[in-house]
Amino acid sequence: MNFRYIKILFLILFFQTTFSLANSDLNKIDDMYDEGTLSRSECIKAKKKILGSSSSPNCKKTKNIQKEKNLYSSQGSAFFISREGHFITNNHVISGCDSNAKIRYKTREVEARIIAKDKFLDLALLQAKNIRNNNYLNLSAKPPEKLQRIIAVGYPFGKYISDDLKFTSGIISSIKGAGDDSTRIQIDAALNPGNSGGPIVDEDTGELVGVAVSTIDKSISEGTNFAIKSSSVKNFLVANSMPVSSVLVSMGKSRSGLLKLLEETTIFTYCE
């Protein structure tokens, strides 16, 4: 065994051990922050000593996130597709709701009835009671393209962080999902628990290009997320006798117009 090989082996073992110790220390810091032993600024400062002064560590109270999740038996995002209060979300978001699905609409709690579900596509069509809204999302008639700029919209982590609608942006990375699934697209815009069922829209037009549905564990891969294609959403609606709108909502090309459209059409859905 030559000296160079021994040196490389030593370095590999050293960095593996160092990484393992660093992870252990970071986990301890997270536990102390969770328990209230450290303030948020102290938590960040302690993590920077491990990760480096130029790093941007994050500190979240995971126990509080879990506590907030436990308020609902299920929760996620959704979006209106008609003036009569019809909206789309994932089937897995409302699969445990029975008939007690609800939405948060303009600070009000509104009951919704489940009209149709598709376990294979992971889509569900619901209608909120006594809701008439002028704005709703239209499905893109164009097929998705690689490098197409998109915006993901929804309520990651439910209402834990805040009740404000949240946005992430990115591109379409692939026009196929995992296992060559042609009903889905892959995107690099960040998705988190709570984004499920939320719209993925074209950055320029605001048209629906997909519905957020899943992500690969971030410990395995960063930025590998999936959405159901708008063409699959259209097929689902047609199969359930739901008219698909072809009339565009007027929003212009302005950033404020796009923001207004998305804030008026994207909703938080849940069941208790």
C-alpha positions as CSV (number, residue, x, y, z in Angstrom):
1,M,0.0,0.0,0.0
2,N,1.7,3.3,-1.1
3,F,1.9,6.4,1.0
4,R,-0.4,8.4,-1.3
5,Y,-3.2,5.9,-1.0
6,I,-2.9,5.9,2.8
7,K,-3.0,9.7,2.9
8,I,-6.2,9.8,0.8
9,L,-7.8,7.1,2.9
10,F,-6.9,9.1,6.1
11,L,-8.4,12.3,4.6
12,I,-11.7,10.5,3.7
13,L,-12.0,9.0,7.2
14,F,-11.2,12.4,8.7
15,F,-13.8,14.3,6.8
16,Q,-16.5,11.6,7.3
17,T,-15.8,11.7,11.1
18,T,-15.8,15.5,11.1
19,F,-19.1,15.6,9.1
20,S,-20.7,13.2,11.5
21,L,-19.6,15.2,14.5
22,A,-20.8,18.4,13.0
23,N,-24.2,16.9,12.3
24,S,-24.4,15.6,15.8
25,D,-23.5,19.1,17.2
26,L,-26.1,20.8,14.9
27,N,-28.8,18.4,16.1
28,K,-28.0,19.2,19.7
29,I,-28.2,22.9,19.0
30,D,-31.7,22.3,17.3
31,D,-32.8,20.4,20.4
32,M,-31.7,23.2,22.7
33,Y,-33.5,25.8,20.5
34,D,-36.7,23.6,20.5
35,E,-36.6,23.4,24.3
36,G,-36.1,27.1,24.7
37,T,-32.6,26.8,26.1
38,L,-31.2,28.9,23.3
39,S,-32.7,32.0,21.7
40,R,-33.0,32.2,17.9
41,S,-29.9,34.5,17.6
42,E,-27.9,32.2,19.9
43,C,-29.0,29.2,17.9
44,I,-27.8,30.9,14.6
45,K,-24.5,32.1,16.3
46,A,-23.8,28.5,17.6
47,K,-24.4,27.0,14.1
48,K,-22.1,29.6,12.5
49,K,-19.3,28.4,14.7
50,I,-19.7,25.0,13.1
51,L,-20.6,25.9,9.6
52,G,-18.5,29.0,9.2
53,S,-19.1,32.7,9.6
54,S,-20.2,33.1,6.0
55,S,-22.9,30.4,6.3
56,S,-26.7,31.2,6.6
57,P,-28.0,28.6,9.1
58,N,-31.7,28.2,9.8
59,C,-33.3,27.7,13.2
60,K,-36.9,26.4,13.4
61,K,-38.9,25.1,16.3
62,T,-39.8,21.7,14.9
63,K,-41.9,20.8,17.9
64,N,-44.1,23.9,17.3
65,I,-44.4,22.9,13.6
66,Q,-45.6,19.5,14.6
67,K,-48.0,21.0,17.2
68,E,-49.5,23.3,14.5
69,K,-49.8,20.3,12.1
70,N,-51.7,18.4,14.8
71,L,-54.5,21.1,14.8
72,Y,-55.7,19.5,11.5
73,S,-56.1,15.9,10.4
74,S,-55.1,17.1,7.0
75,Q,-54.1,20.4,5.4
76,G,-52.6,21.8,2.1
77,S,-53.1,24.3,-0.6
78,A,-55.7,24.6,-3.4
79,F,-56.9,27.1,-6.1
80,F,-60.1,28.2,-7.7
81,I,-60.9,27.2,-11.3
82,S,-64.4,28.7,-11.6
83,R,-66.6,31.6,-10.5
84,E,-68.8,29.1,-8.6
85,G,-66.2,28.2,-6.0
86,H,-64.9,25.0,-7.6
87,F,-61.3,24.4,-6.6
88,I,-58.5,21.8,-7.2
89,T,-56.2,20.2,-4.7
90,N,-54.4,16.9,-4.3
91,N,-56.4,13.8,-3.4
92,H,-53.9,13.0,-0.6
93,V,-54.7,16.4,1.0
94,I,-58.4,15.6,1.5
95,S,-58.3,11.8,1.6
96,G,-58.9,11.8,5.4
97,C,-61.6,14.5,5.3
98,D,-64.7,12.4,4.7
99,S,-67.2,15.2,4.1
100,N,-65.8,17.9,6.5
101,A,-63.4,19.6,4.1
102,K,-63.0,23.3,4.6
103,I,-61.1,26.3,3.2
104,R,-59.9,29.6,4.6
105,Y,-61.4,32.3,2.3
106,K,-60.9,36.0,3.1
107,T,-60.4,35.3,6.8
108,R,-63.6,33.2,6.8
109,E,-63.9,29.4,7.4
110,V,-66.0,28.0,4.6
111,E,-67.2,24.4,4.2
112,A,-66.6,22.5,1.0
113,R,-68.1,19.4,-0.6
114,I,-66.0,16.8,-2.4
115,I,-67.2,16.4,-6.0
116,A,-64.6,14.0,-7.5
117,K,-61.3,12.3,-6.6
118,D,-58.6,10.5,-8.6
119,K,-56.2,8.5,-6.5
120,F,-53.9,7.7,-9.5
121,L,-53.4,11.3,-10.6
122,D,-53.7,12.5,-7.0
123,L,-56.3,15.1,-7.8
124,A,-59.5,16.2,-6.1
125,L,-62.3,18.6,-7.2
126,L,-64.3,20.4,-4.5
127,Q,-66.7,23.2,-4.3
128,A,-66.9,25.8,-1.5
129,K,-70.4,26.6,-0.4
130,N,-71.9,30.0,-1.2
131,I,-68.7,31.3,-2.8
132,R,-68.7,33.4,-6.0
133,N,-65.3,34.8,-6.9
134,N,-64.5,36.7,-10.1
135,N,-60.9,35.5,-10.4
136,Y,-59.8,32.0,-11.0
137,L,-56.8,30.2,-12.7
138,N,-56.9,29.1,-16.3
139,L,-55.2,26.0,-17.5
140,S,-52.3,26.6,-19.9
141,A,-53.0,25.3,-23.4
142,K,-49.3,25.1,-24.2
143,P,-47.3,22.0,-23.3
144,P,-44.7,22.5,-20.6
145,E,-41.1,23.2,-21.8
146,K,-37.7,22.7,-20.1
147,L,-36.3,25.9,-18.7
148,Q,-39.8,27.5,-18.6
149,R,-39.9,30.0,-15.7
150,I,-42.5,29.1,-13.1
151,I,-43.8,30.2,-9.7
152,A,-45.0,27.8,-7.0
153,V,-47.7,29.1,-4.8
154,G,-49.1,27.9,-1.5
155,Y,-49.0,27.5,2.3
156,P,-45.8,25.6,3.2
157,F,-46.1,24.3,6.8
158,G,-49.7,25.4,6.9
159,K,-50.2,28.5,9.1
160,Y,-47.2,27.8,11.4
161,I,-44.8,30.4,9.8
162,S,-47.6,32.9,9.0
163,D,-51.0,33.0,7.4
164,D,-49.6,34.9,4.4
165,L,-49.5,33.2,1.0
166,K,-46.0,32.3,0.0
167,F,-44.2,32.1,-3.3
168,T,-41.0,30.3,-4.7
169,S,-39.7,30.5,-8.2
170,G,-37.7,28.4,-10.5
171,I,-37.8,26.5,-13.8
172,I,-39.2,23.3,-15.3
173,S,-36.3,20.8,-15.0
174,S,-37.9,17.9,-16.8
175,I,-41.2,17.2,-18.6
176,K,-41.3,13.8,-17.0
177,G,-41.8,12.8,-13.3
178,A,-40.1,10.0,-11.4
179,G,-40.1,6.6,-13.2
180,D,-40.8,8.4,-16.5
181,D,-44.2,9.4,-15.4
182,S,-45.6,11.5,-18.3
183,T,-48.4,13.0,-16.3
184,R,-46.0,15.0,-14.2
185,I,-43.2,17.6,-14.5
186,Q,-40.1,18.1,-12.4
187,I,-39.4,21.6,-11.1
188,D,-36.6,23.1,-9.0
189,A,-38.8,25.7,-7.2
190,A,-38.8,24.8,-3.5
191,L,-41.8,22.8,-2.2
192,N,-42.5,21.9,1.5
193,P,-45.2,20.1,3.4
194,G,-48.3,22.3,2.9
195,N,-47.5,23.2,-0.7
196,S,-49.4,20.0,-1.8
197,G,-52.3,21.0,-4.1
198,G,-51.0,24.5,-4.7
199,P,-50.7,25.9,-8.2
200,I,-47.6,26.0,-10.3
201,V,-48.0,28.9,-12.8
202,D,-46.2,30.4,-15.7
203,E,-44.2,33.4,-14.5
204,D,-45.3,35.6,-17.4
205,T,-48.9,34.6,-18.0
206,G,-50.1,33.3,-14.7
207,E,-51.6,30.3,-16.4
208,L,-51.6,27.0,-14.6
209,V,-48.8,24.6,-15.8
210,G,-49.1,22.2,-12.9
211,V,-50.2,21.2,-9.4
212,A,-47.7,20.7,-6.6
213,V,-47.8,17.1,-5.6
214,S,-44.5,15.7,-4.2
215,T,-40.8,16.1,-3.5
216,I,-37.7,13.9,-3.0
217,D,-36.4,14.0,0.5
218,K,-33.9,16.9,0.8
219,S,-31.4,14.6,2.5
220,I,-31.2,12.8,-0.8
221,S,-31.6,15.6,-3.3
222,E,-32.1,19.4,-3.2
223,G,-34.6,21.0,-5.6
224,T,-36.1,17.8,-7.0
225,N,-39.9,18.4,-6.8
226,F,-42.8,17.3,-8.9
227,A,-46.1,18.7,-10.2
228,I,-49.1,17.2,-12.0
229,K,-49.3,18.6,-15.6
230,S,-52.1,21.0,-16.4
231,S,-53.1,18.6,-19.3
232,S,-53.7,15.9,-16.7
233,V,-55.8,18.3,-14.7
234,K,-57.9,19.1,-17.8
235,N,-58.5,15.4,-18.5
236,F,-59.6,15.0,-14.9
237,L,-62.0,17.9,-15.1
238,V,-63.4,16.7,-18.5
239,A,-63.9,13.2,-17.1
240,N,-65.9,14.6,-14.3
241,S,-68.1,16.9,-16.5
242,M,-66.5,20.1,-15.3
243,P,-66.1,22.8,-18.0
244,V,-62.6,23.9,-18.6
245,S,-62.2,27.7,-19.0
246,S,-60.5,29.1,-22.0
247,V,-61.2,32.7,-21.2
248,L,-58.1,34.4,-19.7
249,V,-58.4,36.5,-16.6
250,S,-57.2,40.0,-17.4
251,M,-54.1,40.7,-15.3
252,G,-51.7,42.4,-17.8
253,K,-48.0,41.7,-17.6
254,S,-47.4,43.6,-14.4
255,R,-45.9,41.9,-11.3
256,S,-48.7,43.5,-9.2
257,G,-51.4,42.0,-11.5
258,L,-49.9,38.5,-11.2
259,L,-49.7,38.9,-7.4
260,K,-53.3,40.0,-7.2
261,L,-54.5,37.1,-9.3
262,L,-52.6,34.5,-7.3
263,E,-53.6,35.9,-3.9
264,E,-57.3,35.9,-4.9
265,T,-57.3,32.4,-6.3
266,T,-55.0,30.3,-4.0
267,I,-56.5,29.1,-0.7
268,F,-55.6,27.1,2.4
269,T,-57.7,23.9,2.6
270,Y,-57.9,21.5,5.6
271,C,-60.1,19.2,7.7
272,E,-60.2,19.0,11.4
